[in-house]
Amino acid sequence: MYSRVELFFFIFRFTQNINAFLQSVQERDFSIHFSENPNDKLFSALYSSLNNLTALFKKISLEKEIKHRYLETLVSHISFGVISYDEQGKVMMVNQAFLKLSRASHLNTLSQLQVKSPTLFEEIQSLQPGKKKLIKLPIERQMATLALYASEFKMDEQVFKLVSVQNITNELSATEMEAWQRLIKVLTHEIMNSIAPITSLSGSLFEISSTKTADPEWNTVHSGLDAIKTRSEGLLNFTQRYRKLTQIPTPEFQSVQTHDFIEHITRLVQPELEKRKIKLQATAQPATSSFDPSLMEQVVINLIQNAMDAV
């Protein structure tokens, strides 16, 4: 009879301990610890094994948490927007770059994006995994070009969608500017190669015809050549000015007296100022500066010209 009671309490205690251990594991609470009494030969080995398992689960959970925090920190430092959500639209991860693009302070569900940025919401929903898309979206009072890319992955038997959103407006602007510069270089090169011989030949023929202007027919030829010469020279100068758009000169730094430089600029623009009845007050303390006087002169004259146009 005594052995049966002892066996009953043993099984009851064993069941309680196992249930407590399994419940803590299920709830991911790894703070449970069983006292290992050397005198308790029946449960000492069991408690030791359970404590080792608890320590192992705690270590695995800690490593998983560290990796998760590392991933969150890494994603938060990415310059382009990233959002991940499940099949029900619950947002699992979103970084600050995406929130800034969507003008949202936080996102718990994808449907909340519809309030702040309905266009972006519709484009993300319709974007198929593995596909890319370019869209236009107003950001900070400017129309921006956004590149969207979606991918799909499965974790713990659950499907998630990951979408990246990158503002490529600056890259496109730089590419367009480079393309325009190449186009201008090609066009100006071809135009100048075509106009230069025409200008030279018309100039020579103009000089020849100028000695025979007494003849009415030669006088007509002379007038026509004069028109061709004038227009070709004008077109050549026009092309040369456009050619300078793609050629940024290298500054030649010199030691310049600032006061003398300002006075020189004032003298150059004074006739135009008087013509427009605009008063310019320029003062400069005697000092020496280092810059390219030719390039700086053009910059200052342009600024003054813009100011005159403004007033």
C-alpha positions as CSV (number, residue, x, y, z in Angstrom):
1,M,0.0,0.0,0.0
2,Y,2.8,2.4,0.9
3,S,4.6,1.7,-2.4
4,R,1.4,2.5,-4.4
5,V,1.0,5.9,-2.6
6,E,4.6,6.7,-3.1
7,L,4.3,5.8,-6.8
8,F,1.1,8.0,-7.1
9,F,2.9,11.0,-5.7
10,F,5.9,10.4,-7.9
11,I,3.8,10.3,-11.0
12,F,1.8,13.3,-9.9
13,R,5.0,15.3,-9.1
14,F,6.6,14.2,-12.3
15,T,3.5,15.2,-14.4
16,Q,3.3,18.6,-12.7
17,N,7.0,19.3,-13.4
18,I,6.7,18.2,-17.0
19,N,3.5,20.3,-17.5
20,A,5.1,23.3,-16.0
21,F,8.2,22.9,-18.3
22,L,6.1,22.4,-21.4
23,Q,3.9,25.3,-20.6
24,S,6.8,27.6,-20.1
25,V,8.3,26.5,-23.4
26,Q,5.0,27.0,-25.1
27,E,4.7,30.5,-23.7
28,R,8.4,31.1,-24.5
29,D,9.1,31.9,-20.8
30,F,12.5,30.4,-20.1
31,S,12.9,31.8,-16.6
32,I,11.6,28.5,-15.1
33,H,14.3,26.7,-13.0
34,F,14.0,23.5,-11.1
35,S,16.0,23.0,-7.9
36,E,18.5,20.2,-8.2
37,N,18.7,18.5,-4.8
38,P,21.5,15.9,-4.8
39,N,19.6,14.0,-2.1
40,D,16.6,13.6,-4.4
41,K,17.8,10.8,-6.5
42,L,14.5,10.3,-8.3
43,F,14.2,13.9,-9.7
44,S,17.7,15.3,-9.6
45,A,18.7,13.9,-13.0
46,L,15.4,15.0,-14.5
47,Y,15.6,18.5,-13.1
48,S,19.2,18.8,-14.4
49,S,18.0,17.8,-18.0
50,L,15.0,20.2,-17.9
51,N,17.3,23.0,-16.7
52,N,19.7,22.3,-19.5
53,L,16.9,22.3,-22.1
54,T,15.6,25.6,-20.6
55,A,19.0,27.1,-20.9
56,L,19.3,25.8,-24.5
57,F,15.9,27.2,-25.5
58,K,16.8,30.5,-23.9
59,K,20.0,30.7,-25.8
60,I,18.2,29.9,-29.1
61,S,15.5,32.5,-28.4
62,L,18.2,35.1,-27.5
63,E,20.1,34.5,-30.7
64,K,16.9,34.7,-32.7
65,E,16.0,38.0,-31.0
66,I,19.5,39.4,-31.7
67,K,19.3,38.5,-35.3
68,H,15.8,40.0,-35.5
69,R,17.0,43.3,-34.0
70,Y,20.1,43.3,-36.2
71,L,17.8,42.9,-39.3
72,E,15.5,45.7,-38.1
73,T,18.5,48.0,-37.5
74,L,19.9,47.1,-40.9
75,V,16.6,47.7,-42.7
76,S,16.1,51.0,-40.9
77,H,19.4,52.3,-42.3
78,I,18.6,51.5,-45.9
79,S,18.1,54.6,-47.9
80,F,15.2,53.2,-49.9
81,G,11.8,52.2,-48.6
82,V,11.0,48.6,-47.5
83,I,7.7,47.1,-46.3
84,S,6.8,43.5,-45.6
85,Y,3.3,42.3,-44.9
86,D,1.4,39.0,-44.7
87,E,-1.6,37.7,-46.7
88,Q,-4.0,39.5,-44.4
89,G,-2.2,42.8,-45.0
90,K,-0.6,42.9,-41.5
91,V,2.6,44.9,-41.7
92,M,5.5,42.8,-40.2
93,M,8.3,45.3,-40.9
94,V,8.5,48.8,-42.4
95,N,11.5,51.3,-42.3
96,Q,11.6,55.0,-41.9
97,A,12.4,55.6,-45.6
98,F,9.1,54.0,-46.6
99,L,7.2,56.0,-44.0
100,K,8.7,59.2,-45.3
101,L,7.9,58.4,-48.9
102,S,4.3,57.4,-48.0
103,R,3.9,60.4,-45.6
104,A,2.8,58.1,-42.8
105,S,3.9,58.2,-39.2
106,H,3.3,54.4,-38.7
107,L,1.7,51.5,-40.5
108,N,0.2,48.5,-38.7
109,T,-1.8,47.3,-41.7
110,L,-1.3,47.9,-45.4
111,S,-4.8,49.4,-45.7
112,Q,-3.7,52.3,-43.5
113,L,-1.5,53.3,-46.5
114,Q,-4.6,54.0,-48.6
115,V,-5.4,57.0,-46.5
116,K,-2.0,58.7,-46.8
117,S,-1.0,57.6,-50.3
118,P,-3.8,55.9,-52.2
119,T,-1.8,55.7,-55.5
120,L,1.1,54.0,-53.8
121,F,-1.3,51.6,-52.0
122,E,-2.9,50.6,-55.3
123,E,0.4,50.1,-57.1
124,I,1.8,48.0,-54.3
125,Q,-1.3,45.8,-54.1
126,S,-1.3,45.2,-57.9
127,L,2.4,44.6,-58.2
128,Q,3.1,40.9,-58.8
129,P,6.1,39.2,-57.1
130,G,9.2,39.3,-59.1
131,K,8.0,42.3,-61.1
132,K,9.3,45.9,-61.3
133,K,7.3,49.1,-61.9
134,L,8.0,52.8,-62.3
135,I,5.4,55.2,-61.0
136,K,5.1,59.0,-60.6
137,L,4.2,60.3,-57.2
138,P,4.2,63.9,-55.8
139,I,6.7,64.1,-52.9
140,E,7.5,67.4,-51.2
141,R,5.7,69.4,-53.8
142,Q,7.7,67.8,-56.6
143,M,6.8,65.0,-59.0
144,A,9.1,62.1,-58.2
145,T,9.8,58.8,-60.0
146,L,9.7,55.7,-57.8
147,A,10.9,52.3,-58.7
148,L,8.9,49.5,-57.1
149,Y,10.0,45.8,-56.8
150,A,8.1,43.0,-55.1
151,S,9.2,39.6,-53.9
152,E,7.4,36.8,-52.0
153,F,8.7,34.4,-49.4
154,K,7.4,31.7,-47.1
155,M,8.1,31.4,-43.4
156,D,6.5,29.1,-40.9
157,E,4.0,28.0,-43.5
158,Q,2.9,31.7,-43.9
159,V,3.4,33.7,-47.1
160,F,4.8,37.2,-46.9
161,K,5.3,39.9,-49.5
162,L,8.3,42.2,-49.5
163,V,8.2,45.5,-51.5
164,S,11.0,48.0,-52.0
165,V,10.4,51.5,-53.1
166,Q,13.3,53.7,-54.4
167,N,13.2,57.3,-55.4
168,I,15.3,57.4,-58.6
169,T,14.4,61.0,-59.6
170,N,18.0,62.3,-59.1
171,E,19.5,59.3,-61.0
172,L,17.1,59.9,-63.9
173,S,17.9,63.7,-63.9
174,A,21.6,63.0,-64.0
175,T,21.1,60.4,-66.8
176,E,18.9,62.8,-68.8
177,M,21.4,65.7,-68.4
178,E,24.3,63.4,-69.5
179,A,22.3,62.4,-72.5
180,W,21.5,66.0,-73.4
181,Q,25.2,67.0,-73.0
182,R,26.2,64.1,-75.4
183,L,23.5,65.2,-77.8
184,I,24.6,68.8,-77.7
185,K,28.3,67.8,-78.3
186,V,27.3,65.7,-81.3
187,L,25.0,68.3,-82.8
188,T,27.4,71.2,-82.3
189,H,30.3,69.2,-83.7
190,E,28.3,68.3,-86.8
191,I,26.8,71.8,-87.3
192,M,30.1,73.5,-86.8
193,N,31.8,71.2,-89.3
194,S,29.1,72.0,-91.8
195,I,28.9,75.8,-91.2
196,A,32.7,76.5,-91.0
197,P,33.4,75.8,-94.7
198,I,30.2,77.7,-95.7
199,T,31.3,80.7,-93.7
200,S,34.8,80.6,-95.1
201,L,33.7,80.2,-98.7
202,S,31.0,82.8,-98.5
203,G,33.5,85.2,-97.0
204,S,35.9,84.6,-99.8
205,L,33.3,85.0,-102.5
206,F,32.0,88.1,-100.8
207,E,35.4,89.7,-101.0
208,I,35.7,88.8,-104.7
209,S,32.2,90.1,-105.5
210,S,32.9,93.4,-103.6
211,T,35.2,94.5,-106.5
212,K,32.5,94.1,-109.1
213,T,29.5,95.8,-107.5
214,A,29.2,98.2,-110.4
215,D,27.7,95.4,-112.5
216,P,24.0,95.1,-111.4
217,E,24.1,91.3,-111.6
218,W,27.2,91.1,-109.5
219,N,25.7,93.6,-107.1
220,T,22.8,91.1,-106.6
221,V,25.3,88.3,-106.1
222,H,27.2,90.5,-103.6
223,S,24.1,91.2,-101.6
224,G,23.2,87.5,-101.5
225,L,26.6,86.5,-100.4
226,D,26.6,89.2,-97.7
227,A,23.3,87.7,-96.4
228,I,24.8,84.1,-96.5
229,K,28.0,85.3,-94.8
230,T,26.1,87.2,-92.0
231,R,23.7,84.3,-91.3
232,S,26.3,81.6,-91.3
233,E,28.6,83.6,-88.9
234,G,25.6,84.2,-86.6
235,L,24.7,80.5,-86.7
236,L,28.4,79.6,-86.0
237,N,28.5,82.0,-83.0
238,F,25.1,80.6,-81.8
239,T,26.5,77.0,-82.0
240,Q,29.7,77.9,-80.2
241,R,27.7,79.4,-77.3
242,Y,25.7,76.2,-77.0
243,R,28.8,74.2,-77.2
244,K,30.1,75.9,-74.0
245,L,27.2,74.3,-72.1
246,T,29.0,71.0,-72.1
247,Q,32.5,72.4,-71.4
248,I,33.1,73.6,-67.9
249,P,36.4,75.6,-68.0
250,T,39.1,74.9,-65.4
251,P,39.5,77.9,-63.1
252,E,42.8,79.7,-63.2
253,F,43.2,81.1,-59.7
254,Q,44.9,84.4,-59.2
255,S,45.5,86.9,-56.4
256,V,42.9,89.6,-57.0
257,Q,42.2,92.9,-55.2
258,T,38.6,92.6,-54.2
259,H,38.0,96.4,-54.2
260,D,39.4,96.8,-57.7
261,F,37.4,93.8,-59.0
262,I,34.1,95.3,-57.7
263,E,34.9,98.7,-59.2
264,H,35.7,97.0,-62.5
265,I,32.3,95.2,-62.5
266,T,30.5,98.4,-61.5
267,R,32.0,100.2,-64.5
268,L,31.0,97.5,-66.9
269,V,27.3,97.4,-65.8
270,Q,26.9,101.1,-65.2
271,P,25.6,102.0,-68.7
272,E,22.9,99.4,-68.5
273,L,22.0,100.5,-65.0
274,E,21.6,104.1,-66.1
275,K,19.6,103.1,-69.1
276,R,17.1,101.2,-66.8
277,K,17.3,104.0,-64.2
278,I,18.5,101.5,-61.5
279,K,20.9,102.5,-58.8
280,L,23.6,100.0,-57.8
281,Q,25.4,100.5,-54.5
282,A,28.6,98.4,-54.2
283,T,31.1,98.6,-51.4
284,A,34.1,96.4,-50.7
285,Q,36.9,96.6,-48.2
286,P,40.5,96.5,-49.5
287,A,41.4,92.8,-49.4
288,T,43.1,90.1,-51.5
289,S,41.2,87.0,-52.6
290,S,42.1,84.0,-54.7
291,F,39.8,83.2,-57.6
292,D,39.6,83.2,-61.4
293,P,38.7,86.8,-62.3
294,S,37.3,86.0,-65.7
295,L,34.9,83.3,-64.5
296,M,34.0,85.2,-61.4
297,E,33.3,88.3,-63.5
298,Q,30.8,86.4,-65.6
299,V,29.1,85.1,-62.5
300,V,28.8,88.5,-60.8
301,I,27.6,90.1,-64.1
302,N,24.9,87.4,-64.5
303,L,23.7,88.0,-60.9
304,I,23.5,91.7,-61.5
305,Q,21.7,91.1,-64.8
306,N,19.2,88.8,-63.0
307,A,18.7,91.5,-60.3
308,M,18.0,94.2,-62.9
309,D,15.5,91.9,-64.7
310,A,13.8,91.3,-61.3
311,V,13.3,95.0,-60.5
